[in-house]
Amino acid sequence: MRENWRIKVSVLAGASALALSALTAVPAVADEAVEDLQEVQMPADVQIVEGLAPAAGSDAPSLEPTTDAPFSAAAAAKAAPGASTCLGSTAAYGVTGCFQHNGDVVWAGDTKKDGMSAAVGVYTDYGRAAAVCINKLGVNTWATCDKDYRETGNVRLRVLRYDGDTGKFYQPESWSGWIPVDGKY
């Protein structure tokens, strides 16, 4: 009889510990409001560029977050994507970004009304100083930054939030994989 009681208490204690760990270990969903943003240190030589509204009639990407398809040999065998295709789509709380290989255009989309701007950092694999495209146009808008990258190089995107009043960048953030500047995978 006493043995059954110990087993029941042990099972109850184990279930309680499991429930507590599940409650405390669940990460925040990207669309949830972030109460305590953490500052991100950017490289000292980063160039900050204020994005411009896309030209009237331009084919803007969707502001809905998407994920890149995994790399495969079949994908590599395909022809280069269309001229207006936005590659490396990356999203985090309040921001989405992508790279258009035709014209080397960086797109920064602001998806949250929180008083901050969307920021899309661009890093190269050949040593060029990082640049950040800032969208100060408001929520549910795109801003573009035209850059000129080496056609044989690759770029990587980093999306995060930017506070224009303080000039500081904040997490949460997300990184894309390496994107070929010429658009050929």
C-alpha positions, 0 to 999 in steps of 0.5 A: 500500500505504501509503495503505491503511494510513493509511485503516485507521488513520483509520477505526479512530481515528474508530470509537474516538472515536465509541465513547468519546463514546457511552460518556461522553455517555449520561445516567443512567436515571431508575431507576438509583441516583444516587450524587452528588445535587446540592443544589437551592436553593429560593426563600426564601419556599417553604412546606414542607407535610408530606403526609398519608396519603390517606383510606381508600378514596380512589382513589390514582393509580398510582406507575408513571411516566407522561407527559402526552399532548401538548396538542391542539385535540381534547383541549381540546374534550373535557369536563373530566376526572373529579373524581378524575383526577390531572393533570400526572403528573411523575416523576424518580428516587424521586418521582412527583407529580400534581395533582387539580383537584377539591379542589386536592390535590397527590399526592407518591409516594415510589418509592425506598428511599433514606432521602429523601422525595418532594417535589412543589413547586407553582408558580402563574402568578399570583404565589402563593408556592411550596409543597412537599408532602413525603411522609415516609410511606416508600417505595411510599406516597402523601401528599396536601396539600390547597391552595386555588388560584385557579380561573382560574389554572394550577399547575406541578409540580416533583418532586425528593428531600428530606432531612428531616435537613438540610432540603435538596432534591436533583436529579434533578428534573422539571417538569410543564407548566402545569395548569389548576386547574379541570381544563379544558384 
